[in-house]
Amino acid sequence: MTMTPEAPHKHQDIPVQFSPDGVPMALRYENKIWMVDSDVHTAHWFTRDSWWETQLRAAVGTGDLVSIEHWQVQAKPPTGDQELRTSTIRREPLSTAWLLESVS
């Protein structure tokens, strides 16, 4: 399935490359590596999972089971004159995979 700005495949696992500071530098989707423009505003925030609605139980010391990490970045392919696209990615609690939430 090809992802387009009009109909992104939401919640698709995507590889994300981070800087040593922990800021996204590149995303891989549409079979391309999209470079994050560091000169454009990047947003980073956390939301909380509805832990009271899940059936998950965890042992003491398991880790943070409720924080969902989000990044919103401006990115474009490294070649060509395509416009920047706003991409929002997120990582579920205890997961190492990043999910593509939206592209516009």
SVG drawing of the C-alpha trace seen along z (x, -y; Angstrom):
<svg xmlns="http://www.w3.org/2000/svg" viewBox="-12 -27 37 36">
<polyline fill="none" stroke="black" stroke-width="0.4" points="0.0,0.0 1.4,-3.4 1.1,-6.1 -0.1,-9.5 -0.7,-12.7 -4.4,-12.3 -4.6,-8.7 -1.7,-7.8 -1.7,-4.2 -2.0,-5.2 -0.3,-3.3 2.3,-1.8 5.6,-0.8 8.3,-3.0 12.1,-3.2 13.2,-6.5 16.8,-7.7 17.5,-9.9 20.3,-12.4 22.5,-11.8 20.2,-14.4 17.2,-12.1 15.6,-14.3 14.3,-12.6 16.6,-13.1 15.0,-10.8 11.9,-8.7 11.6,-5.9 8.2,-5.5 7.0,-5.4 10.2,-3.4 12.1,-6.6 14.2,-8.1 12.6,-11.4 15.0,-13.9 13.7,-16.0 14.3,-19.7 16.0,-20.8 15.4,-24.5 11.6,-24.1 9.7,-23.7 9.6,-20.2 7.1,-19.4 7.6,-16.7 5.0,-15.8 3.6,-12.9 0.0,-11.8 -1.4,-9.1 -2.9,-5.8 -6.3,-4.9 -4.8,-2.5 -8.1,-2.0 -9.6,-0.6 -7.0,2.0 -6.8,5.5 -3.0,5.3 -1.5,6.1 2.1,5.5 4.5,6.5 6.1,3.9 9.1,2.4 7.9,3.2 8.2,-0.4 6.0,-3.2 2.8,-1.6 0.9,-4.8 3.1,-7.4 2.7,-7.6 5.5,-9.6 4.7,-11.8 6.8,-13.8 5.6,-16.1 8.3,-16.9 8.6,-18.5 10.4,-16.2 11.0,-15.7 13.0,-13.3 16.7,-14.1 16.5,-14.7 14.0,-16.5 12.1,-19.7 9.2,-18.2 7.5,-20.3 7.9,-19.6 5.3,-17.3 4.2,-17.3 4.5,-13.8 3.3,-12.8 4.8,-9.7 4.2,-8.0 5.5,-5.2 3.3,-3.2 4.3,-2.5 7.1,0.1 7.4,0.3 10.5,-0.3 8.6,-0.6 7.5,-4.0 4.1,-4.3 3.2,-6.7 0.1,-8.5 -0.4,-11.0 1.1,-12.7 -0.1,-16.0"/>
</svg>
